[in-house]
Amino acid sequence: MARINKKHFVIFNNAGVISATTPKNWARANQTLFDGYNFSNSENTPTVIEIENYLTNNLQFTKIENDEVIILYPYHSI
């Protein structure tokens, strides 16, 4: 049975350590990439879809998903 809401993760290189976080936590750590948002509350934080679109369209992250999870990563393969 598929999850109603999929879990979203971003996998990235964190100073030589492969790390995983949520899209919103990744965006909070990279706030300068999201003009027009101050991250003070949910209305001033980009949506998961906006963040994932930024990652895939601007940083060439690859997106894979199944019935339960969506993973974005900046590598040719995992």
C-alpha positions, 0 to 999 in steps of 0.5 A: 500500500502506497503512502498518502504523502511521500517523504522527501529527502535531499542527499548532498555532500556536506564537506566530504560526508554524504548527508540527507535532510528534508528539502525545507531544511536544505533550503534553510541552510541555503537561504541566499538561493531563495530571493523573496523568502525570509524563512520566518514562518511557513508563508515566508518559506518556499514550498517543497515543490519550489525547492525541488524545482530549484534543485532540479532546474538550477543545480542539476539534481536528479530526482527518483521516487517510488510510492513512498519516497522522493529523493533528490541528489546531485550525483550521476548515480547512487 
